[in-house]
Amino acid sequence: MRLRIVCHASGGGANVHSDQPSAADDPVEVADDVDEAALARVMRTVPLGAAVLAGSMVALLVIGYLLIYLLIFIPRGTVG
């Protein structure tokens, strides 16, 4: 299967033809069959890693907030 593209320039009326093959013609570019057992094995670990990463980032934010509160706001005392 060949893809033919014709482009018309707005002013000159020049035609550009391209006889480039479609990516679907090459078996390397077509999606592979997925092994269901391998997919299930990967999907057990990937969400766990994302949850650990998100949880550690939230923990760092909370620790940062507490450090600012304890080291800046508390020693300063009341304003007024």
C-alpha positions as CSV (number, residue, x, y, z in Angstrom):
1,M,0.0,0.0,0.0
2,R,1.5,3.3,-1.1
3,L,0.3,6.7,0.3
4,R,0.1,9.5,-2.2
5,I,0.0,13.0,-0.9
6,V,-0.8,16.0,-3.1
7,C,-0.1,19.5,-1.7
8,H,-1.3,22.6,-3.5
9,A,0.6,25.8,-2.7
10,S,-1.7,28.7,-2.1
11,G,-0.3,31.1,-4.7
12,G,1.7,29.3,-7.4
13,G,-0.4,26.2,-7.9
14,A,2.6,23.9,-7.6
15,N,2.0,20.2,-6.9
16,V,4.2,18.2,-4.5
17,H,3.7,14.4,-4.8
18,S,5.1,12.0,-2.3
19,D,5.1,8.2,-2.9
20,Q,6.3,7.4,0.6
21,P,5.2,4.0,2.0
22,S,2.8,3.9,5.0
23,A,4.2,3.0,8.3
24,A,1.7,0.2,8.5
25,D,3.4,-1.4,5.5
26,D,6.5,-2.3,7.6
27,P,5.9,-5.2,10.0
28,V,8.4,-3.6,12.4
29,E,6.1,-0.6,12.8
30,V,2.9,-2.6,13.4
31,A,2.0,-3.2,17.0
32,D,3.2,-6.5,18.4
33,D,1.0,-9.2,20.0
34,V,1.0,-8.7,23.8
35,D,1.7,-11.7,26.0
36,E,-1.0,-11.5,28.6
37,A,1.1,-13.1,31.4
38,A,3.9,-10.6,30.8
39,L,1.4,-7.7,30.8
40,A,-0.1,-8.9,34.1
41,R,3.4,-9.3,35.6
42,V,4.4,-5.7,34.6
43,M,1.0,-4.2,35.7
44,R,1.6,-5.6,39.2
45,T,4.8,-3.6,39.7
46,V,4.3,-0.4,37.7
47,P,1.4,1.0,39.8
48,L,3.2,0.1,43.0
49,G,6.2,2.2,41.8
50,A,4.0,5.1,40.9
51,A,2.3,5.0,44.3
52,V,5.7,4.9,46.1
53,L,6.9,7.9,44.1
54,A,3.7,9.9,44.7
55,G,3.7,9.1,48.4
56,S,7.3,10.0,48.8
57,M,6.8,13.4,47.1
58,V,3.8,14.1,49.3
59,A,5.9,13.2,52.4
60,L,8.6,15.6,51.2
61,L,6.1,18.4,50.9
62,V,4.7,17.8,54.3
63,I,8.2,17.7,55.9
64,G,9.1,20.9,54.1
65,Y,5.9,22.6,55.3
66,L,6.6,21.5,58.9
67,L,10.2,22.7,58.7
68,I,9.2,26.1,57.6
69,Y,6.5,26.2,60.3
70,L,8.8,25.1,63.0
71,L,12.0,27.0,62.0
72,I,10.5,30.3,60.8
73,F,7.0,30.9,62.1
74,I,7.3,29.5,65.7
75,P,10.6,31.3,66.6
76,R,9.3,34.6,65.2
77,G,6.4,34.6,67.7
78,T,3.1,36.5,67.4
79,V,2.9,39.5,65.1
80,G,1.5,42.6,66.5
